[in-house]
Amino acid sequence: RDKSDVPSNFTIKLRKHIRTKKLNEIRQLGVDRIVDFVFGAGDDAYHLILEMYSQGNIILTDSKYEVLTLLRSHRDDDKGFAVMARHPYPMHAVRLRQSVQRRELEEALGAAGSQDKTNLKGILANIIPYGPAIAEHVVL
């Protein structure tokens, strides 16, 4: 693959905003495969958000999570959000950590009845926000 002598627009904008900033914080957003690198502090902070999905993305936002630039724009009409430049990053779509109440677990297991472990894994995956791999681990 031929490399251009000129950096991409994404790279130029990234360098412009965070070149002189100090990396102050690294955190996971909710329980998703999303990492937020915070450069700078206060109103002068920038967030470099790394979405580690199969179609991954890298997004640069300002301190208010307004998208400045990104590698790949996309929209999810089913969930009602779009990830595009000059739009707010959809923080409401990030799955947060939550505890499962005993009542919820009992209701889900009661609905499962005497079904096999495969269905139990699916039922648990629906009530816990940690994905099917953790649900399978719980069942085993």
N, C-alpha and C positions, 0 to 999 in steps of 0.2 A: 504494500500500500504506500502510495506517495504521500509524503508529509508536506504540508504547506509551510512556507516560510513565515506566514502571518498567523498569529494565534487566533483561535475562534473568538467570536463575540462573547461567549460565556467566559472564556479564560481572561479576556481583557477586563470584563466587568468584575470578575472575581479578584483579580490583581488590584484593580482600582480601589475596591472597598476594604479588602482585608490584608493587603500587603504589609502595612505598618501596625496592624492590630496584634495584640497578645491573645493567645488562646486561654480564656479564663475558666471555661467549664465544658465538660462533655457529659451528656446525659441521654438516657433512653426516654423516648416519648411513649408513655403508657406501656403496654405489653407487646406492641408491634415491633417489627424489625426496622425501627426508625431511630437514628442517632442524631442528636442536635449538638453541634459544635458551636459554642458561643465565643465570638471574638469581640473584645472590647467590653465596655460596661455601660449601664444606664441607657440613656437615649442614643448614645453613640455606639451601641452594640450592633453586631450583625450575627445572624444565625446561618450556619451552613448545615443544611439538613440533608442527611444521607438516608435515602429509602432503599433498604436492602431486600427488594422483592425480585422476582424473575425479570420484570421489566424495569428494574430500579431507576432511581432518579437522584440528581443532586440539585438542591434548590438553595439559593441565597436570598435571605430575607433581611429586612431591617429589624429594629428593636421591637416593632409592633407586629411582627410576622407578616408584613406586606411583601409579597414576592417581588424581588428586584430582577432576578434572572434565574433560569433553570435550563437543564439539558433537554428535557422532554416535557412539553405541555400535554396535559390529558384531562379528560372530564369523565365523571361517573354519574350519569343521569339517574341511575337507580338509587344512588346514595345522596344525590342532590348537591354535588360539589364539583368544582373545576380547579385544577392547579395550573395557573397561567400567570404570566408577568402582570404586575400592577393589580393583582387580586390578593385578598388575604389568604394565607396558608390555611387549609381546612383543619384547624386544631380540633373542631367538634367531631371529626371523623376518627380521631385517634382513640383506640380502645384503651380504656383506663383499667388499672388494677382494681379489682373488686372482690370482696369475699362472697362466697356462696353461703346463703343462709340454710340452716338445717331444714326448714320447711320446704324451700325450693328443691333441695336434694331429695327429700322424701317424696315430694309430688312427682318429680321426674322419674325416680325409681319405681314408684307405684304405678305410673303410667307404662313403664317398661314391662311390668309383670315378670313373667318367667322367660323372657326372650334371651337369646344367646348373647355371648360377650361382644360380638360385633355390633349388635344393635345397642347394647349398653354403652359401648364406646361412643357411638354416634349421639346418644342422648346426653352423655356427660359432656361431649364436645360442644353441644348446643347451649349448655347452661354455664360452663366455665369459659372465661375469655382467653384461655391460654393455648387453644388449638388442639387438633386431634392427637398429636404425639404425646402430649401430657395426659390427655384423657385415656389413651391406650396404656400409658404407664400406670395410671391409677387403677385401671381395671385389672392389669396383670398383678 
